[in-house]
Every structure is written in structure tokens, then in C-alpha cells.
Amino acid sequence: MGSDKFALVTGAGGGLGRAAALKLAKAGWRVALTGRRLQPLEETARGVEADGGRALVHACDVGDPLAVKALFAAIAAEFGRLDLLFNNAGAGAPAVPMEELTYEQWKTVVDVNLTGAFLCAQGAVALMKKQRPMGGRIINNGSISAHTPRPFSAPYTATKHAVSGLTKSIALDGRKFDIACGQIDIGNALTDMARKMTQGVPQADGSIAIEPTIDPDQVGDAIVHMASLPLSTNILTMTIMATKMPFVGRG
């Protein structure tokens, strides 16, 4: 992979975003890193540069349309094009009964997981349509929870289910512009958000169980694989998960 390939990773300040950004940089991509807070993004950028890569750091609230416009203006000015968007930024709500959730908690999840993914995809599509050569790839971070929810996860599950629809719509509408769109559904990558899996989490039968996890670097490798395909080939959906986690069947 040459250095003429440019990627944007949202939620790049840690977890899966950082893992994907570092793996993409190691594979030769130049990466733009975005997230709410500047300091974690700069830490990721130092990791990119330690491997000889180059990174553009731009703090952005992906749920804010004006902030997203500024982000893509910066990418256009610095890179001149965009070949890959990894729509990774995500948020969750407290694991409480639905009636106890506040509107603000619901809206926060929707703003990041769904509106943010749409706004960033919108910016990417606009740039990919007009650049030459035309086209590019969008990878949305979905979730196995979209199909098999955890207890007390209505906001997260609803938004991730919607992301699956967004992925298919982008894949359809992007065809004639050489824009490929796929989705990666991840089960129990050991990020800070998933660390609770190692201590026990509620199951559908009311029990508490420790669940197996996987290394986020393995997810990063999967992103690189999806991104390395020619635009004539698309992985529409990929599920990468801890083999022994209670997802398939009855647990």
C-alpha cells in the first residue's frame, strides 16, 4: 500500500479507533484522526509517527454538522482526497430499564452512533464523488448487538440496527460512483468500554457471566483487510468476535 491512500478514523483517541489507525498507518495509509478530545488524538498520532507514518489531528464532535463540515474541509485541504472512512465513533447509555433513561441519554447515543455516522458518511461521499480518481470506501462500525441485544441496551441497539440500514443504503447509492460501503460487527474487543466483560455482565437469563474477549489489534487487522480490497470488491458485513462468547445459539 503506497502513501497515496488517505483514511479518516473517527473515535481515534483510543480503543478500536486507535487500533485501526495504527494498523492502517503501518500498512502505508496516511490517516486523519478525529474525536472529541485533542489529547488522546495526539497520543494516537505519536503512535502513528513512531512507525514512520503521518497523521492529521482534528478534534470534532461528529454529531455537530458544522464541526463535521470543518473536519472535511481540513481533510480536503491537507490530503486533497479521501480513500477510506472508518466510521468508528460510538457512545452508550447506562444499562438501566428503558423507563429510567433520560431523553438526554437517549439523544447522546443517537447523536454519536447514528447522526454522527451519517454526517461523516455524507462528507466522505461528497468528497469521494468529486475527487479523481473517483470513489472510495466507507466502513461503519456496527455491532452484533444490532441483531442480538444485551439487556437494557435500547439506545445502543436501536442506533446500531439503524447503522446496518445506513450501510446498505450507502452501498446501494454509492455503486455508480465507485464508493463501496461495508460494516464490521465486533464482539467483545477488549477496549476500556468492554473491560467489564472480564468481571461479569448480565445475561438474557438474568445471570451474571464473565465473557471471553479479543485483542483490539485483531479488529485493526480486519479493518486493514477490508480497506485493502479493490473497489470492485466489497465486504458488506463482517462479524469478528470472541469465539466462545455467548452470542451464537442460546449462549
Phi, psi and omega per residue, in radians:
M1 nan 2.192 -3.140
G2 -1.464 3.021 -3.106
S3 -1.438 0.122 3.123
D4 -1.591 0.217 3.094
K5 -1.868 2.310 -3.005
F6 -2.159 2.311 -3.091
A7 -2.219 2.619 2.986
L8 -2.066 2.244 3.084
V9 -2.047 2.118 3.080
T10 -1.621 2.701 -3.050
G11 1.091 0.692 -2.979
A12 -1.548 0.071 -3.089
G13 -1.378 -0.110 -3.136
G14 3.137 -3.105 3.034
G15 0.974 -2.376 -3.078
L16 -1.181 -0.574 3.100
G17 -1.098 -0.789 3.105
R18 -1.130 -0.772 -3.137
A19 -1.045 -0.761 3.139
A20 -1.154 -0.752 -3.134
A21 -1.074 -0.755 -3.137
L22 -1.162 -0.698 3.130
K23 -1.198 -0.697 3.100
L24 -1.113 -0.758 3.132
A25 -1.081 -0.715 3.134
K26 -1.129 -0.506 3.119
A27 -1.466 0.035 3.034
G28 1.828 0.044 3.123
W29 -1.416 2.525 2.868
R30 -1.521 2.380 -2.987
V31 -2.161 2.418 2.936
A32 -1.752 2.336 -3.056
L33 -2.014 2.227 3.089
T34 -2.379 2.732 -3.133
G35 3.071 3.102 -3.069
R36 -1.225 -0.685 -2.979
R37 -1.917 2.359 -3.042
L38 -1.243 -0.738 -3.022
Q39 -1.035 -0.850 3.107
P40 -1.093 -0.589 3.097
L41 -1.119 -0.698 3.122
E42 -1.159 -0.571 3.064
E43 -1.138 -0.736 3.082
T44 -1.107 -0.730 -3.137
A45 -1.069 -0.662 3.107
R46 -1.122 -0.628 3.067
G47 -1.144 -0.699 3.083
V48 -1.080 -0.819 -3.074
E49 -1.247 -0.470 3.097
A50 -1.122 -0.461 3.095
D51 -1.643 0.178 3.108
G52 1.516 0.138 3.140
G53 -1.549 3.117 3.110
R54 -2.238 2.423 -3.082
A55 -2.326 2.522 2.983
L56 -1.841 2.165 -3.130
V57 -1.841 2.227 -3.139
H58 -2.586 1.873 3.120
A59 -1.192 2.440 -3.065
C60 -2.822 2.414 2.945
D61 -1.569 1.886 -3.009
V62 -1.167 -0.272 3.095
G63 -1.480 -0.024 -3.116
D64 -1.825 1.958 -3.049
P65 -1.057 -0.618 3.129
L66 -1.210 -0.680 3.109
A67 -1.140 -0.669 3.129
V68 -1.188 -0.679 3.071
K69 -1.054 -0.729 3.110
A70 -1.129 -0.665 3.103
L71 -1.052 -0.843 -3.090
F72 -1.267 -0.479 3.014
A73 -1.139 -0.687 3.110
A74 -1.160 -0.698 3.116
I75 -1.137 -0.774 3.126
A76 -1.074 -0.680 -3.130
A77 -1.233 -0.683 -3.061
E78 -1.473 -0.782 -3.052
F79 -1.709 -0.612 -3.074
G80 1.472 -0.215 3.125
R81 -2.862 3.000 3.064
L82 -2.490 2.182 -3.111
D83 -1.787 -0.353 -3.095
L84 -2.619 2.326 2.929
L85 -2.044 2.127 2.955
F86 -1.789 1.791 -3.117
N87 -1.383 1.515 -2.970
N88 -1.904 -0.414 -3.050
A89 -0.950 2.337 -3.105
G90 -2.618 2.794 3.121
A91 -2.532 2.702 3.077
G92 -2.229 3.040 3.124
A93 -2.110 2.847 3.090
P94 -0.990 2.487 -3.135
A95 -1.430 1.369 -3.118
V96 -2.252 2.831 3.076
P97 -0.942 2.546 -3.034
M98 -0.893 -0.715 -3.063
E99 -1.200 -0.211 3.137
E100 -1.629 -0.165 3.120
L101 -1.255 2.456 3.041
T102 -1.508 2.794 3.063
Y103 -1.035 -0.693 -3.131
E104 -1.079 -0.679 3.113
Q105 -1.159 -0.742 3.073
W106 -1.060 -0.846 -3.054
K107 -1.123 -0.644 3.123
T108 -1.035 -0.768 -3.133
V109 -1.173 -0.774 3.123
V110 -1.091 -0.751 -3.102
D111 -1.067 -0.711 -3.099
V112 -1.449 -0.964 -2.967
N113 -1.243 -0.628 -3.062
L114 -1.883 -1.013 -3.130
T115 -1.095 -0.725 3.125
G116 -1.086 -0.753 3.108
A117 -1.098 -0.713 3.127
F118 -1.139 -0.828 -3.093
L119 -1.085 -0.720 3.129
C120 -1.221 -0.676 3.064
A121 -1.110 -0.686 3.110
Q122 -1.047 -0.802 3.110
G123 -1.125 -0.702 -3.137
A124 -1.168 -0.782 -3.131
V125 -1.062 -0.764 3.137
A126 -1.034 -0.733 3.141
L127 -1.253 -0.729 -3.109
M128 -1.160 -0.539 3.117
K129 -1.204 -0.641 -3.022
K130 -1.668 -0.240 -3.114
Q131 -1.352 2.801 3.114
R132 -2.267 2.159 -0.001
P133 -1.173 2.558 -3.069
M134 -1.270 2.655 2.987
G135 1.930 3.121 -3.121
G136 2.889 -2.990 -3.073
R137 -2.328 2.459 3.033
I138 -2.092 2.258 3.056
I139 -2.060 2.059 3.112
N140 -1.660 2.397 3.043
N141 -1.479 1.811 3.103
G142 -1.577 -2.440 3.065
S143 -2.998 2.540 3.008
I144 -1.142 -0.319 3.090
S145 -1.137 -0.369 3.110
A146 -1.097 -0.488 -3.081
H147 -1.857 -0.533 3.133
T148 -2.370 1.559 -3.028
P149 -1.234 2.722 2.976
R150 -1.523 2.824 3.057
P151 -1.025 2.467 3.041
F152 1.042 0.811 -3.096
S153 -2.251 0.518 -3.004
A154 -0.959 -0.853 -3.113
P155 -1.096 -0.810 -3.119
Y156 -1.121 -0.843 -3.127
T157 -1.070 -0.770 -3.115
A158 -1.093 -0.756 -3.119
T159 -1.209 -0.674 -3.127
K160 -1.247 -0.565 3.018
H161 -1.093 -0.710 3.108
A162 -1.154 -0.613 3.101
V163 -1.062 -0.619 3.091
S164 -1.063 -0.706 3.070
G165 -1.177 -0.688 3.101
L166 -1.080 -0.745 3.121
T167 -0.999 -0.831 -3.098
K168 -1.185 -0.631 3.116
S169 -1.147 -0.751 3.118
I170 -1.134 -0.733 3.133
A171 -1.044 -0.697 3.139
L172 -1.228 -0.907 -3.052
D173 -1.241 -0.377 -3.107
G174 -1.524 -0.129 -3.020
R175 -0.914 -0.920 -3.008
K176 -1.319 -0.082 3.115
F177 -1.918 0.237 -3.117
D178 1.004 0.647 3.056
I179 -1.865 1.990 3.116
A180 -1.681 2.487 3.109
C181 -2.381 2.241 3.104
G182 -2.366 3.109 -3.047
Q183 -2.435 2.468 3.050
I184 -2.032 2.171 3.112
D185 -1.834 2.108 -2.932
I186 -1.987 2.303 3.124
G187 -2.009 1.845 2.968
N188 1.193 0.741 2.932
A189 -1.232 2.368 -2.984
L190 -1.412 1.305 2.985
T191 -1.705 3.103 3.107
D192 -1.034 -0.644 3.138
M193 -1.131 -0.517 -3.055
A194 -1.747 0.044 -3.083
R195 -1.060 -0.464 3.126
K196 -1.086 -0.374 3.113
M197 -1.052 -0.548 -3.097
T198 -1.352 -0.150 -3.116
Q199 -1.930 -0.191 3.140
G200 1.947 2.243 -3.125
V201 -2.301 2.722 -3.114
P202 -1.102 2.461 3.079
Q203 -1.895 2.932 -3.083
A204 -1.102 -0.457 -3.131
D205 -1.535 0.116 3.105
G206 1.611 -0.131 3.130
S207 -1.412 2.954 3.040
I208 -1.992 2.270 -3.103
A209 -2.460 2.496 2.974
I210 -1.333 2.383 -3.114
E211 -2.038 2.508 3.067
P212 -1.110 2.680 3.138
T213 -2.277 2.958 3.063
I214 -2.197 2.808 -3.141
D215 -1.281 2.272 3.098
P216 -0.983 -0.465 3.117
D217 -1.075 -0.530 3.114
Q218 -1.193 -0.574 3.039
V219 -1.200 -0.725 3.082
G220 -1.002 -0.734 3.101
D221 -1.097 -0.654 3.126
A222 -1.157 -0.688 3.084
I223 -1.078 -0.779 3.118
V224 -1.053 -0.716 3.122
H225 -1.090 -0.841 3.123
M226 -1.035 -0.716 -3.070
A227 -1.264 -0.427 -3.042
S228 -1.452 -0.166 -3.129
L229 -1.228 2.631 3.023
P230 -1.147 2.694 -3.086
L231 -1.148 -0.222 3.047
S232 -1.346 -0.125 -3.135
T233 -2.205 2.363 -3.107
N234 -2.376 2.311 2.919
I235 -1.564 1.828 -3.071
L236 -1.195 -0.781 3.077
T237 -2.475 2.352 3.035
M238 -2.225 2.327 3.002
T239 -1.919 2.136 3.063
I240 -2.155 2.208 -2.942
M241 -2.685 2.804 2.979
A242 -1.135 2.192 -3.011
T243 -0.955 -0.679 -3.016
K244 -1.764 0.218 3.100
M245 -1.251 2.655 -3.103
P246 -1.386 1.414 3.139
F247 -2.194 -0.902 -3.120
V248 -1.371 2.349 3.127
G249 1.325 -2.500 -3.060
R250 -1.727 0.225 3.096
G251 1.794 nan nan
